[in-house]
């Protein structure tokens, strides 16, 4: 028999208990995040009015991000991820290109801070006031941190050694998914997060394009490699075709999403510049050319 439906990269029954415990832990963490975010938003709306500070669409985006994280580890996505490398790559793209941006759009920093216990809030305030953190919060520093984290996490977990280790060990698999979501959240926060925390448009453009190029390079390597770079046991029934499809699933969707986001940032930047510096009407302001001297009738009748 062949086909993805009967081929299991992990092997049936391996790590079932560990996977079950990690799955329950993941659900508990997601529930805590949802409860904390909801409490913080409720407090903000009670103080400022419903829909103020954190609009309803941001609340829906954060909830959608949590749902995608949960759905990525459930059937049918989980079954597909265990069946092939391409399925696993589709799972990763859900975390990187859907869950991460939605969580970032939720602008969860302030709601989660308000929901935290008072001692933890004081600790966070002191931590944010330290010199290294202040430097990292500057646009250039944050962009370098977010871009480096995204590239490092993406390349690290798709090298053959770490990828096989994550397939074989449920704990590493959970760490892999956690790091992918965290890196994507960090990357998209200055682009989709609250306006007060966004980086300037030129920095956002460099951040998006700078992270897209290494991802495209990795996707191209997987797509055009003449032979599989991973062990056959973690690939589908046709190892090379499975690897090529995985490379395309990384390459095309990531380039498309990042290019659309970069174009939206660029157009928004142009519109802001246009509103800030509207063109003057043609007849506005004093004339730039001196008046021509009077000629003709003014000199008529004057004797030479």
Secondary structure, 3 states (H helix, E strand, C coil): CCCCCCCCCCCCCCCHHHHHHHHHHHHHHHHHHHHHHHHHHHHHHHHHCCCCCCCHHHHHHHHHHHHHHHHHCCCCHHHHHHHCHHHHHHHHHHHHHHHHHHHHHCCHHHHHHHHCCHHHHHHHHHHHCCHHHHHHCCHHHHHHHHHHHHHHHHHHHHCHHHHHHHHHCHHHHHHHHHHHHHHHHHHHHHHHCCHHHCCCHHHHHHHHHHHHHHHHHHHHHHHHCCCCCCCHHHCCCCHHHHHHHHHHHHHHHHHHHHHHHHHHHHHHHHHHHHHHCCCCCCCCCCCCCCCCCCCHHHCCCCCC
